[in-house]
Amino acid sequence: MLDSIVFEQQGIPSASIITDVFQATGRAMARSWGLPNFRFVMMPHPIANLNEEQLDQRAREIAPKVIELLREGQAD
C-alpha cells in the first residue's frame, strides 16, 4: 500500500488492494503518510487458501472498483 501512497503523492494514479481485515491498518498507514482520505479497494479475507479459479473470480469482482479508483484519482 505504501507504493500507492507514494505514487499518489507524486501525482501518479494508483490503486491498492487489501483484504478487509487490514482496513484499520490501511487507514492508519494513509493517515501517517499524510493522506487521511486515501482510498483503497478491499476484498474478503482470506485469499491464501483460494485456488486459481477462485482468485480469478475475486479479481473479476474487484476489477471495476480498481478501474473506478484509477479514473477518479485520490481525494487529496
MDTraj code that builds the backbone (N, CA, C; nanometers):
import mdtraj as md
import numpy as np

residues = "MET LEU ASP SER ILE VAL PHE GLU GLN GLN GLY ILE PRO SER ALA SER ILE ILE THR ASP VAL PHE GLN ALA THR GLY ARG ALA MET ALA ARG SER TRP GLY LEU PRO ASN PHE ARG PHE VAL MET MET PRO HIS PRO ILE ALA ASN LEU ASN GLU GLU GLN LEU ASP GLN ARG ALA ARG GLU ILE ALA PRO LYS VAL ILE GLU LEU LEU ARG GLU GLY GLN ALA ASP".split()
xyz = np.array([
    [0.0810, -0.1171, 0.0000],
    [0.0000, 0.0000, 0.0000],
    [0.0866, 0.1251, 0.0000],
    [0.2016, 0.1182, 0.0625],
    [0.2888, 0.2349, 0.0664],
    [0.3283, 0.2795, -0.0742],
    [0.3518, 0.1847, -0.1641],
    [0.3858, 0.2227, -0.3017],
    [0.2758, 0.3100, -0.3610],
    [0.1506, 0.2722, -0.3428],
    [0.0392, 0.3513, -0.3959],
    [0.0337, 0.4895, -0.3330],
    [0.0577, 0.4976, -0.2047],
    [0.0571, 0.6268, -0.1358],
    [0.1650, 0.7171, -0.1941],
    [0.2850, 0.6640, -0.2105],
    [0.3957, 0.7427, -0.2659],
    [0.3655, 0.7845, -0.4097],
    [0.3124, 0.6924, -0.4902],
    [0.2753, 0.7275, -0.6274],
    [0.1739, 0.8412, -0.6277],
    [0.0710, 0.8293, -0.5456],
    [-0.0324, 0.9330, -0.5402],
    [0.0263, 1.0665, -0.4972],
    [0.1194, 1.0664, -0.4042],
    [0.1827, 1.1904, -0.3616],
    [0.2618, 1.2542, -0.4760],
    [0.3053, 1.1725, -0.5701],
    [0.3789, 1.2215, -0.6865],
    [0.2876, 1.2507, -0.8054],
    [0.1565, 1.2350, -0.7854],
    [0.0602, 1.2626, -0.8911],
    [0.0401, 1.1485, -0.9891],
    [0.0841, 1.0299, -0.9513],
    [0.0696, 0.9118, -1.0364],
    [-0.0478, 0.8290, -0.9848],
    [-0.1524, 0.8122, -1.0650],
    [-0.2681, 0.7331, -1.0193],
    [-0.2272, 0.5902, -0.9856],
    [-0.2841, 0.5393, -0.8790],
    [-0.2559, 0.4019, -0.8372],
    [-0.3746, 0.3473, -0.7602],
    [-0.3717, 0.2186, -0.7365],
    [-0.4799, 0.1550, -0.6611],
    [-0.4218, 0.0451, -0.5745],
    [-0.4482, 0.0522, -0.4474],
    [-0.4077, -0.0537, -0.3547],
    [-0.5241, -0.1482, -0.3332],
    [-0.4928, -0.2758, -0.3244],
    [-0.5932, -0.3785, -0.2964],
    [-0.5503, -0.4486, -0.1683],
    [-0.6404, -0.4505, -0.0704],
    [-0.6123, -0.5167, 0.0563],
    [-0.7290, -0.6079, 0.0919],
    [-0.7044, -0.6996, 0.1837],
    [-0.8164, -0.7780, 0.2344],
    [-0.8781, -0.7021, 0.3516],
    [-1.0051, -0.7276, 0.3749],
    [-1.0835, -0.6477, 0.4692],
    [-1.0292, -0.6458, 0.6117],
    [-0.9562, -0.7470, 0.6545],
    [-0.9033, -0.7456, 0.7913],
    [-0.7940, -0.6408, 0.8094],
    [-0.7415, -0.5867, 0.7000],
    [-0.6367, -0.4854, 0.7073],
    [-0.6891, -0.3438, 0.6864],
    [-0.8201, -0.3268, 0.6934],
    [-0.8792, -0.1949, 0.6724],
    [-0.8255, -0.0912, 0.7716],
    [-0.8269, -0.1221, 0.8998],
    [-0.7792, -0.0261, 1.0005],
    [-0.6309, 0.0042, 0.9807],
    [-0.5536, -0.0964, 0.9482],
    [-0.4107, -0.0767, 0.9237],
    [-0.3892, 0.0128, 0.8022],
    [-0.4653, -0.0114, 0.6971],
    [-0.4541, 0.0700, 0.5771],
    [-0.4880, 0.2155, 0.6035],
    [-0.5942, 0.2387, 0.6790],
    [-0.6330, 0.3763, 0.7105],
    [-0.5273, 0.4442, 0.7966],
    [-0.4722, 0.3713, 0.8930],
    [-0.3673, 0.4271, 0.9787],
    [-0.2425, 0.4605, 0.8971],
    [-0.2057, 0.3735, 0.8053],
    [-0.0889, 0.3986, 0.7219],
    [-0.1102, 0.5233, 0.6367],
    [-0.2274, 0.5345, 0.5767],
    [-0.2563, 0.6509, 0.4935],
    [-0.2486, 0.7798, 0.5753],
    [-0.3068, 0.7782, 0.6945],
    [-0.3002, 0.8970, 0.7813],
    [-0.1562, 0.9315, 0.8153],
    [-0.0776, 0.8304, 0.8499],
    [0.0599, 0.8564, 0.8917],
    [0.1462, 0.9098, 0.7779],
    [0.1067, 0.8835, 0.6540],
    [0.1795, 0.9336, 0.5372],
    [0.1153, 1.0599, 0.4802],
    [0.0209, 1.1188, 0.5539],
    [-0.0343, 1.2472, 0.5150],
    [-0.1495, 1.2435, 0.4163],
    [-0.2093, 1.1254, 0.3946],
    [-0.3238, 1.1143, 0.3036],
    [-0.4422, 1.0509, 0.3781],
    [-0.5027, 1.1254, 0.4685],
    [-0.6104, 1.0668, 0.5500],
    [-0.7311, 1.0202, 0.4692],
    [-0.7504, 1.0731, 0.3490],
    [-0.8641, 1.0329, 0.2659],
    [-0.8253, 0.9348, 0.1565],
    [-0.7069, 0.8759, 0.1678],
    [-0.6598, 0.7798, 0.0683],
    [-0.7582, 0.6641, 0.0591],
    [-0.7956, 0.6328, -0.0646],
    [-0.8925, 0.5244, -0.0850],
    [-0.8215, 0.4007, -0.1372],
    [-0.8737, 0.2856, -0.1016],
    [-0.8198, 0.1588, -0.1486],
    [-0.9342, 0.0627, -0.1703],
    [-0.9051, -0.0463, -0.2392],
    [-1.0060, -0.1475, -0.2692],
    [-0.9878, -0.2629, -0.1723],
    [-1.0992, -0.3074, -0.1156],
    [-1.0929, -0.4206, -0.0226],
    [-1.1615, -0.5426, -0.0820],
    [-1.1064, -0.6569, -0.0477],
    [-1.1688, -0.7836, -0.0849],
    [-1.1758, -0.8701, 0.0414],
    [-1.2630, -0.9680, 0.0413],
    [-1.2774, -1.0534, 0.1600],
    [-1.1481, -1.1292, 0.1919],
    [-1.1267, -1.1466, 0.3192],
    [-1.0127, -1.2227, 0.3711],
    [-1.0625, -1.3616, 0.4070],
    [-0.9875, -1.4639, 0.3943],
    [-0.8501, -1.4726, 0.3459],
    [-0.8464, -1.4999, 0.1957],
    [-0.7265, -1.4886, 0.1378],
    [-0.7106, -1.5248, -0.0026],
    [-0.6076, -1.6367, -0.0203],
    [-0.5285, -1.6616, 0.0824],
    [-0.4200, -1.7600, 0.0702],
    [-0.4700, -1.9011, 0.0412],
    [-0.5905, -1.9323, 0.0848],
    [-0.6417, -2.0681, 0.0662],
    [-0.7263, -2.0840, -0.0596],
    [-0.7363, -1.9803, -0.1419],
    [-0.8175, -1.9881, -0.2630],
    [-0.7400, -2.0537, -0.3768],
    [-0.8129, -2.1252, -0.4610],
    [-0.7477, -2.1828, -0.5782],
    [-0.7471, -2.0789, -0.6905],
    [-0.6856, -2.1128, -0.8024],
    [-0.6703, -2.0179, -0.9126],
    [-0.8049, -1.9672, -0.9649],
    [-0.9008, -2.0562, -0.9779],
    [-1.0332, -2.0168, -1.0259],
    [-1.1004, -1.9190, -0.9298],
    [-1.0888, -1.9442, -0.8008],
    [-1.1486, -1.8553, -0.7019],
    [-1.0803, -1.7184, -0.7007],
    [-0.9477, -1.7181, -0.7152],
    [-0.8759, -1.5915, -0.7219],
    [-0.9154, -1.5119, -0.8459],
    [-0.9301, -1.5829, -0.9588],
    [-0.9753, -1.5163, -1.0809],
    [-1.1126, -1.4531, -1.0608],
    [-1.2012, -1.5230, -0.9936],
    [-1.3349, -1.4698, -0.9672],
    [-1.3273, -1.3442, -0.8804],
    [-1.2452, -1.3480, -0.7777],
    [-1.2286, -1.2294, -0.6923],
    [-1.1753, -1.1119, -0.7741],
    [-1.0785, -1.1409, -0.8608],
    [-1.0214, -1.0347, -0.9442],
    [-1.1278, -0.9741, -1.0355],
    [-1.2104, -1.0589, -1.0935],
    [-1.3183, -1.0083, -1.1793],
    [-1.4157, -0.9212, -1.0996],
    [-1.4404, -0.9590, -0.9755],
    [-1.5347, -0.8841, -0.8924],
    [-1.4814, -0.7462, -0.8552],
    [-1.3518, -0.7340, -0.8301],
    [-1.2988, -0.6051, -0.7853],
    [-1.2429, -0.5198, -0.8985],
    [-1.2248, -0.5769, -1.0159],
    [-1.1666, -0.5009, -1.1276],
    [-1.2410, -0.3697, -1.1544],
    [-1.3745, -0.3685, -1.1566],
    [-1.4431, -0.2398, -1.1797],
    [-1.4120, -0.1361, -1.0716],
    [-1.3943, -0.1791, -0.9479],
    [-1.3610, -0.0860, -0.8394],
    [-1.2210, -0.0284, -0.8579],
    [-1.1290, -0.1125, -0.9037],
    [-0.9922, -0.0663, -0.9293],
    [-0.9929, 0.0366, -1.0415],
    [-1.0642, 0.0075, -1.1484],
    [-1.0731, 0.0996, -1.2615],
    [-1.1344, 0.2324, -1.2180],
    [-1.2399, 0.2259, -1.1400],
    [-1.3048, 0.3477, -1.0905],
    [-1.2081, 0.4311, -1.0073],
    [-1.1346, 0.3657, -0.9197],
    [-1.0388, 0.4360, -0.8341],
    [-0.9305, 0.5036, -0.9183],
    [-0.8813, 0.4341, -1.0190],
    [-0.7790, 0.4912, -1.1056],
    [-0.8323, 0.6089, -1.1866],
    [-0.9539, 0.5982, -1.2329],
    [-1.0143, 0.7075, -1.3118],
    [-1.0416, 0.8315, -1.2283],
    [-1.0877, 0.8100, -1.1074],
    [-1.1254, 0.9223, -1.0223],
    [-1.0053, 0.9876, -0.9570],
    [-0.9000, 0.9132, -0.9332],
    [-0.7866, 0.9665, -0.8596],
    [-0.8189, 0.9777, -0.7124],
    [-0.7242, 1.0187, -0.6370],
    [-0.7421, 1.0306, -0.4931],
    [-0.7968, 1.1676, -0.4572],
    [-0.8612, 1.1740, -0.3423],
    [-0.9256, 1.2966, -0.2965],
    [-0.8252, 1.4011, -0.2510],
    [-0.7102, 1.3611, -0.2041],
    [-0.6131, 1.4583, -0.1504],
    [-0.5340, 1.5160, -0.2610],
])
top = md.Topology()
chain = top.add_chain()
for i, resn in enumerate(residues, 1):
    res = top.add_residue(resn, chain, resSeq=i)
    for name in ("N", "CA", "C"):
        top.add_atom(name, md.element.get_by_symbol(name[0]), res)
traj = md.Trajectory(xyz[None], top)
